[in-house]
Amino acid sequence: MFRYALKRLGLAILVMVTVSIISFALVRASGDIAIAVAGEGATNADIEAIRHEYGFDRPLVIQYLDWASDIAVGNFGQSLFFKRPVIEVLFDRMPVTLMLGFISLGFAMLLAIPLGTAAALRPNSIIDRLCLGIAVLGQATPSFWFALLMILVFGVMWRILPVSGTETWKHFVLPVVVLGYYVIPAIMRLTRAGMIEVLEADYIRTAKAKGLNIGTVVFKHGLRNAIIPVVSLLAVQLGFMLGGSVVVETIFSINGVGHLALVSIERSDFPMIQGIVLILAILYILLTLFADLLNGWLDPRIRVS
């Protein structure tokens, strides 16, 4: 297990370095940072002075090495719009996004895994077709349209839930439902496919032949093995939810990282954009690493192979 964990950690570090290089290159390719820092009405002399002061006139390799060395000690630079260190602004906004993401993923798991298991126990039944319909509808429904529909029904017509802010738990109900519903189809379909495969295995037939309770057979022997690929999917989906919460946070006026990314793009705040991309990428990589280690612990065949 230790060798397996060490290999996965080394791969994660390599991916982080690659992502940092790509994000640095993309930000530099998106526009002239010196012009953004100088602002409107700046003369060519002002732009050249800023370019020299910040080191933008040096070779890109030197700029990247300096930037990477600052990142290594937690210095992500200064925000051009907020006039504060990037890491401070991110730490202010990150708790809301993390809480929204984890609660939404928990909501999706509570619905998707039982529905996927029920569909696998009765293939081609009404329950199975109902679950398939939910999956197809969830994949075909744009998140922004679903969010607006929820606001119209529960916030305007019935007036039972708030539609903006984060003051109480009620403010999170609609965003959690919208964000969680986005990942339910993938989790449910993978759970269903895994359970159908596992329930046809020899050891499941042996457990049934011994007269074990159906609940023990399904949940102790079946779901534990079928859930292994779902664990990897959950980590990937959580990463997507954290990075793709721009629409939900904007519609429901949630001051998280997603809304911060939108504001930073609109105002050409390059240091903030670069910091957001890198932090979200690191979170995504760490989540994937955790899923790989958990899968290796659940299934010894993975770490042996």
N, C-alpha and C positions, 0 to 999 in steps of 0.2 A: 504493500500500500504506500510505503514511503517513497519508493522509486517512482511509482505511478504519479503521486502527488508532485514530486519534484519535476518530472517531465511536463506535467500540465502547467505548473508554475512558470517554468522556463518558456513554454510556448506563449503563455499569457503576457509575459514581459516583452517578448518579441513582437507580439501583436500591438501592445501599447506603444512601443517605439515606432512601429510602422504607421499607426494611426496619428501619432504626433507629427510625423513628417508630412503625411497627406494633409492634415488640417492646416499646418503651417503653410504649405504650398498653395492650398486652395484659397486661403485668406489673402495671401500675397497676390494671387492671380485675379482676385475679384475686383481689385481697384487699387488706386494709389493711397496708401494710408496717410502719407504726408498731407495730401489735399484734405482728407477727412479731419485730420488734427487741426489744420490751419483754419478750416471753416470757410464760409462764403465771404467773398470780397477780399481774400488774401492775394497778395501780389506774388509773382514768380520768385522774387527774392525771399519773401517770407516762407514760401513752400520749400525752397532750397535750404534755408536756414533750419527749418524743422527737420527736413530730411537728414541733414548732417548731424543735428543735435541728437536725434533718436537712433542714428546709425543705419537709416534706411538706404544710404548710399554705399554701404559695404556689400561684399559678396553674400549671396543668400546662404551659403554654407556657414559663414561666420555668424550671420544673424540667427540662424537656427540653433547653432551651438550655444550662443549666448542666451537665447530664449529658453532652450532646454535646461541649461544650468540653473536659470532662475526658477523654472517650473519644479526642478528637483528639490528646491528648498521652500516650495510653497508660494513663490512670488509669480503671480499670473499677470502682473502689470496693473496699470491704472485705467479705469473706465473713462472713456472720453466724454460720456454723457453724464454719468452719476458723480464724476470727480472723486471717486473712492476706489480703493483696491478691488480688483475683480473678485478675489476670493471672499472678501467680506460681503459683497452683494450676493454672491452665490450662496453663501452660508445663510444669509437672511431668507432667501427664497426656496432653498432646497428642502427644508423640512415639510413645507406644504405639499410640494410635488411628490416627495417620498411617501407621505401619509396617504395622499390621493392614490398613488400607484399601488401600494400594498393593500389598501382596503378594497380597491377595485379588483385586484387579482384574487383576494379572498372571496369576494362576492362571486366572481366568475367560477372559482373552484367549487363553491358550495352548490352552484347550479349545474355546472358542466359535468363534473365527475359522476354524481348520482344519475343524471340523465343519460350519460354515455353508458354507464353500467346497466341501467334499466333497458336501454335499447339493445345492448349486447345479449341480455338474458332472453329477450324475445325478438329475434330478428324477423324483419318483414311484418311485424305486428303493427297495430295502431300506434302504440307507444314509440316504436322505432320510426315510423313515418312522421310522427309528430316531432320527434327530436331532429330528424333530417330536415323538416320544414323550418324549424327554428334556426338550424345551422345555415341553411340557404338564405333565409331572410336576414340573418345577422351579417353574412358576408356581402349581401347585396345592398345593405342599407348604409348610406354615407353617415359618418358620425356627426357631421354638422347638421344634417337634416334631422337625425334622430334627436339631437340635443334641442333643436328648435321646437320639435314636436312635443318633447317632454315639458319644455317651458310653457308652451301654449296650453297644454292640458292641465298640468299640475300647478303652474304658477299664475296663469291668466284666467282660465275657465273655472277651475275648482279652488284656486288660491289656498292650497294646503301646504305648499313647500316654497321656501325662498329660492330665487333664481340667480342670486349673485352674492358674493362675499364668502367669508369663512368663519363667521363669528360663533356659530353653534354647530352641533352635529347635523341639524336639519339642512344646513347649507351644503353639506357634502353628499346628500342623498342622490340628487339628480346627476351631479358629475360622476359619482361612483357607478351609477346604473349605466350611464352612457359609455363611460370608459371600459367598464367591465363587460358590457354586452358585446363590445368589439372583439374580445378574445374568446368568448364562450364557444363559438362554432369550432374553432381549431382544437380547443381542449376536449370538447365533447366528442368530436369525430375521432380523434386519436385514442381517447379512452375506449370508445366503442370498438374500434379496430383491434386494439390490444387485448381487450377482454374476450372478444370472439376468438382470437387466436389462442389465448391461454386456456379458455374453457374447453377447447378441443384437445388439450394435451393429455398424455397418459396419466400423469400424476393426479390430475383433476378427476378423471374417471375412477382412479383407484380410491381417492378420498370419498367419492360418492358411494363406491361399492362398500366401503367400510361403514357406511351409515352415518357419516358426519352430517351435522346440521348444515342446511343449505347456506345459511349466513356465514358459517365458518369456512365453507368451501369457497364461497365467492369473495369474501373480504380478506380472509387470512391467507388463503392459498392462491386465489386468482388475482385479486386487485393489487397485491403487493408486487407481483411480477409484471402485471400489465401497466403499472404506474411508472415504471422506470423511464420509458421514452417521454412520458408526460412531464417528468421532472425537468428534463432538458428543455422541453417546450415552454414550461412555466418561466424558466429563467430568461429565455429569449423574448417571450411575450412581455415580461415585466420591463425588460430593457426597451422594447418598442413603446410601451406605455409611458415610460419616463421621458423618452425622447420625442414621442409623438403626442404629447399632451397639449400642444400649442392650441389646437382648435378648441378643446374642452375648456382650458383655462381662460382663453379669450372670450368665449361665449358666456361663461358663467362668472366672468370678472374675478378670477382667482389669481392672486399675485404669486405665482410659482415660477419655476425655471422656464416653462414653456412660454408663458406670457412675456417673461424677460427676454427670451430669444427673439420674439417678434418685435418688441420695442427696440432691441439692439440692432436688428437688421434694418428697421425703418430709419434709424438714426446713424447708420454706418459706424456703429461702435465696434470697431474691429477687435480690440483686445477682449471685450466682453464676449463677442461671438466665438472667438478662438477658445476662450476659457470654457464656455458652455459646451462646445463641441467636444473638447478634450475630457472634461469632467464626465459628461454623459457616456462617452466612449469607454472611459475607465470603469464606470459603474457597470456598463454592459459586459465588459470583459470579466470583471470580478464575479458577476452573476453567473456567467457561463462557466467560469472556473469552479465556482461553488457547486453548480449542477453536475459537472463532470466528476468532482470528488464524491458527491453524494451518490451518484450512480455507481461509481467504483466501490463504494462501501455497501450499497444495496445488492449489487451483482458482482461477485468475485470474478466472473468470466471476463468482465470488461477490463479490469486492471491486469489480468493475466495476459489477455491478448495484446 
